[in-house]
Amino acid sequence: MKKMRISELAKELSIETKDLLRIAKDLAIPVENIMSIVDVHDIERIQKRLEKDIQKKEDDVPQEEYVEKRVSANIIRRRARVAPTQEKEPVAAGSQPEEPEQKLDQPAEGEKKPTKEQKKPTRKKKEETIEPAAPEEIPAGESQEAVEIPLEAQSESLVQRELASEDTRAPEVSAPESGDVPTQAEAFPEIPLKEPEGEEGKPAEKKEEEDKEKKKEKKKGKKPRVLEEVEKEGEKEKESAARPGVKKPKKVREKEVYTQSDLYGAVRTGPGKKQKKRKDKRGLAAVAPAKRKPIKIGKAIVVSALAKEMGVKVSEVIKILMDLGVLVTANQYISSEDAILVSEELGYEVEEIRDEIKEDFYTEPTYSPEDLSPRPPVVTVMGHVDHGKTSLLDAIRSENVMETEFGGITQHIGAYQAHCKGKLITFIDTPGHEAFTSMRSRGAKATDFVVLVVAADDGVMDQTREAINHAKAADIPILIAVNKIDKPNANPLRVREQLSEFGLVPEDWGGETIYVDVSAKNRVGIEDLLEMILLQAEIMDIKACSKGNARGVVLEAKLDKSRGPMCSVLIQHGEMKRGDVFIVGTTWGKARAMFDFRGKPLNQAFPATPVEILGFSEIPSAGDSFFVVPGEKKAKEIVAYLQNNREIARQQIQEQKPQVTLEDLYNQVQAGKIKELNIILKGDVHGSVEAIENAIQGIDTGESMRITILHAGVGGITENDVLLASTSLSIILGFNVRPEPKVRELAKKHQVEIKLYSIIYDLIEDIKKALHGMLEPVFKEVVNGRAEVRDLFRVPKIGVIAGCMVTDGTISRGSHVRILRDNVVVHQGKVESLKRFKDDARDVASGFECGIGIGNFNDLKIGDVIESFSQERVETDSPW
């Protein structure tokens, strides 16, 4: 049985809510109104109390009972019966019941004079309740007449309806009538009625006994009960009619009286053991809890929707969430874990359903081989700044794009297409300046292979190395274009030697990397470069699905003064049409217009086609996923889902990458999460960096994994290093160098580990221990604040709350604390509740008073000190 409200419990037990509230208050159960909730233990106490009341009513059933029977619309026939007496003289002609009396002073036999009670029945009958009685026998010389009842009296409440009738006796002899059977008592359904017994006696003696009994009951304060309805006689009537001399009543004169229980479905009881069994079954049914349907939720649900599913007030759900430490409003999303906790608190079960948004839209679809067809290759041009990337694209497209760039430096991603031998090639031009590292990273993720442009006169530079690392991190093939071979100091052979150190060995030297010597200025080697690109694409067998809704990636987003938000999107799968509704990140839009890289309007776009789309509601972020949805209604639904909880949205757009740390490296290798340890190495001098590289490469890693140094350089740890480590799931090792504060913040945001050393031996040993699962993280304790207990308050069902003054630092809700008594630790726990006056608080600073509740600890004393502390991980750092 689950917790129930007073109103629900009253319906289950078939009693009035006010009666149930009275019983609950008598049992000292804390309830205020019909919306109050009682637990299982209190429900059992209430049921036991009701059973005792029912048993008490059964024991207090009076011996004298009355039976009434409606004969016609305005006539009721009433007979009295008493407890069986000693039979003095048997009556040969059969027994005949006698008319009951309406007042204590019985008029003389044969009189037809009405009494005062008949004239004014209301006041007297409110004090009387009459039980159905066994039929009494009267002499054959007496008869009974029915008394009419006004229609106004019939319309009153069925429980306290007043009946006014006076028995009169006629001198004429009438045929005896059969005895009536007692009916079910609607007002007191729990009291079983006794069946009439066939005892006989003289009417005069019966009347005297009745008068005496009534006087005794009046003195004792007992009141006879009134029965409001008489059912039709069943088998009992047939038995009495079969007796000799008994006249069978006419069925046509009987009329069933419909009562409140008939109309509103109250449970009726009747005489005999069968009704007792029926009562027991009803009691069991009342105890059984109503079966509730489980609440279905996904990964998240709106607070108001959760309250509506459970049929409770939103404020009640918010209150429970606040107790759990979650502060939300009615229109915000909560996670499925929080929803389960709230539902269990209110006695509901939760059934998690599949996340349709994630499964239908954010999961990469699978295509059958029949739906795949060849598509143009997507090539990203990368290299150092001013090495001629844009000039090379100008030569390919026969356009001078470089003049439109400020200062001759590419500052945004440009996507272009070129024809070669009847086939299309899509080029993505990325910036080469170091400030655009993240943009180059996005370009590498959206491409099939990379064309690395290296100037023959400058050779390998910083951004050249970085571009190689990006391509290797994305596991993308690299094709080398050695540019500026027309210059006098050009040395293509030196470029090949430098790149061979990175594993890019030319095919002429027995390697697998394609090298092409070009001159963008003189248009030399352009055709050879395009042929090699098509050859590489043919080897890779690049295919895509050109059917269905389009999916792609945002390369660049901007705000046009005349057109509004616009985006450069690379279509990867499906067909994009003008008028399609799409989702990008946490915004949606409708493709009002599409343009190619030349600005020409398009009606449709296929895979590997870069398009500029007009129709966004706001500017999205570059690198976001792009996909088409069935309509605006679905788009608004998805966007509302994502915008209300951006953290959940980010988790569903892409699964969170595992954080690679040296301490957890062994566990991740054993779990199969990673098979390669990527390292970015930075040092103070070139000799130290080279020595560390050789030492790391000499570490025996076995067959389970391998170590790869993605980037090694001289100088401090920069933001570019952190972004590269985030892209490639690498760790950064620094030797005699330190990162700036903003670099530390960026690393914390991207969950990139930075390890700093001053001794080469320590660096190598840590890597070896990490590979064998022997490296443990080191933590240090930090005291966040102290509070002194000034007073204690005992709160029912919660425990002891300490009234404190924060003397140092800050006390936060949920923080770990220790209780100090005379500088001795007596307990360690967590702050479960923190209040400022009557309001909940996240933290309380020094100099303020607050109320603190410690979880599972009530042995607080005035003068105790509550010390808040936390454990922080210690970075391996140099001693200086």
Stockholm file with secondary structure:
# STOCKHOLM 1.0

chainA/1-880         MKKMRISELAKELSIETKDLLRIAKDLAIPVENIMSIVDVHDIERIQKRLEKDIQKKEDDVPQEEYVEKRVSANIIRRRARVAPTQEKEPVAAGSQPEEPEQKLDQPAEGEKKPTKEQKKPTRKKKEETIEPAAPEEIPAGESQEAVEIPLEAQSESLVQRELASEDTRAPEVSAPESGDVPTQAEAFPEIPLKEPEGEEGKPAEKKEEEDKEKKKEKKKGKKPRVLEEVEKEGEKEKESAARPGVKKPKKVREKEVYTQSDLYGAVRTGPGKKQKKRKDKRGLAAVAPAKRKPIKIGKAIVVSALAKEMGVKVSEVIKILMDLGVLVTANQYISSEDAILVSEELGYEVEEIRDEIKEDFYTEPTYSPEDLSPRPPVVTVMGHVDHGKTSLLDAIRSENVMETEFGGITQHIGAYQAHCKGKLITFIDTPGHEAFTSMRSRGAKATDFVVLVVAADDGVMDQTREAINHAKAADIPILIAVNKIDKPNANPLRVREQLSEFGLVPEDWGGETIYVDVSAKNRVGIEDLLEMILLQAEIMDIKACSKGNARGVVLEAKLDKSRGPMCSVLIQHGEMKRGDVFIVGTTWGKARAMFDFRGKPLNQAFPATPVEILGFSEIPSAGDSFFVVPGEKKAKEIVAYLQNNREIARQQIQEQKPQVTLEDLYNQVQAGKIKELNIILKGDVHGSVEAIENAIQGIDTGESMRITILHAGVGGITENDVLLASTSLSIILGFNVRPEPKVRELAKKHQVEIKLYSIIYDLIEDIKKALHGMLEPVFKEVVNGRAEVRDLFRVPKIGVIAGCMVTDGTISRGSHVRILRDNVVVHQGKVESLKRFKDDARDVASGFECGIGIGNFNDLKIGDVIESFSQERVETDSPW
#=GR chainA/1-880 SS CCCEEHHHHHHHHTSCHHHHHHHHHHTTCCCCSTTCEECHHHHHHHHHHHHHHHHHHHHTCCSCEEEEEECSSSEEEEEEECSCCCCCSCCTTCCCCCCCCSSSSCCCTTCCCCCHHHHSHHHHHTTCCCBCCCCCCCCTTCCCCCEECCHHHHTSCSSSCCCCCCCCCCSSCCCCBCCCCCCCCSSSTTSCCCCCCCCCCCHHHHHHHHHHHHHHHHHHTCCCCCCCCCCCCCHHHHHHHTSTTCBCCCGGGCCCCCCHHHHHTCCCCCSSHHHHHHHHHHHHHHHSCCCCCCEEECSEEEHHHHHHHHTSCHHHHHHHHHHTTCCCCTTSEEEHHHHHHHHHHTTCCEEECCCHHIIIIISCCCCCGGGEEECCCEEEEEESTTSSHHHHHHHHHTCCCGGGSGGGCCCSCEEEEEEETTEEEEEEECCCSGGGHHHHHHHHHTCSEEEEEEETTTCSCHHHHHHHHHHHHTTCCEEEEEECTTSTTCCHHHHHHHHHTTTCCBGGGTCSBEEEECBTTTTBSHHHHHHHHHHHHHHHTCEEECSSBCEEEEEEEEEETTTEEEEEEEEEESBEETTCEEEETTEEEEEEEEECTTSCEESEECTTCEEEEEEESSCCCTTCEEEEESCHHHHHHHHHHHHTCHHHHHHHHSCCCCCCCSTTHHHHHHTTSCSEEEEEEEESSHHHHHHHHHHHHTSCCCSSCEEEEEEEEESCCCHHHHHHHHHHTEEEEEESCCCCHHHHHHHHHTTCCEEEESCHHHHHHHHHHHHTTCCCCCEEEEEEEEEEEEEEEEETTTEEEEEEEEEEEEEETTCEEEEEETTEEEEEEEEEEEEETTEECSEEETTCEEEEEETTCCCCCTTCEEEEEEEEECCCCCCC
#=GC SS_cons         CCCEEHHHHHHHHTSCHHHHHHHHHHTTCCCCSTTCEECHHHHHHHHHHHHHHHHHHHHTCCSCEEEEEECSSSEEEEEEECSCCCCCSCCTTCCCCCCCCSSSSCCCTTCCCCCHHHHSHHHHHTTCCCBCCCCCCCCTTCCCCCEECCHHHHTSCSSSCCCCCCCCCCSSCCCCBCCCCCCCCSSSTTSCCCCCCCCCCCHHHHHHHHHHHHHHHHHHTCCCCCCCCCCCCCHHHHHHHTSTTCBCCCGGGCCCCCCHHHHHTCCCCCSSHHHHHHHHHHHHHHHSCCCCCCEEECSEEEHHHHHHHHTSCHHHHHHHHHHTTCCCCTTSEEEHHHHHHHHHHTTCCEEECCCHHIIIIISCCCCCGGGEEECCCEEEEEESTTSSHHHHHHHHHTCCCGGGSGGGCCCSCEEEEEEETTEEEEEEECCCSGGGHHHHHHHHHTCSEEEEEEETTTCSCHHHHHHHHHHHHTTCCEEEEEECTTSTTCCHHHHHHHHHTTTCCBGGGTCSBEEEECBTTTTBSHHHHHHHHHHHHHHHTCEEECSSBCEEEEEEEEEETTTEEEEEEEEEESBEETTCEEEETTEEEEEEEEECTTSCEESEECTTCEEEEEEESSCCCTTCEEEEESCHHHHHHHHHHHHTCHHHHHHHHSCCCCCCCSTTHHHHHHTTSCSEEEEEEEESSHHHHHHHHHHHHTSCCCSSCEEEEEEEEESCCCHHHHHHHHHHTEEEEEESCCCCHHHHHHHHHTTCCEEEESCHHHHHHHHHHHHTTCCCCCEEEEEEEEEEEEEEEEETTTEEEEEEEEEEEEEETTCEEEEEETTEEEEEEEEEEEEETTEECSEEETTCEEEEEETTCCCCCTTCEEEEEEEEECCCCCCC
//
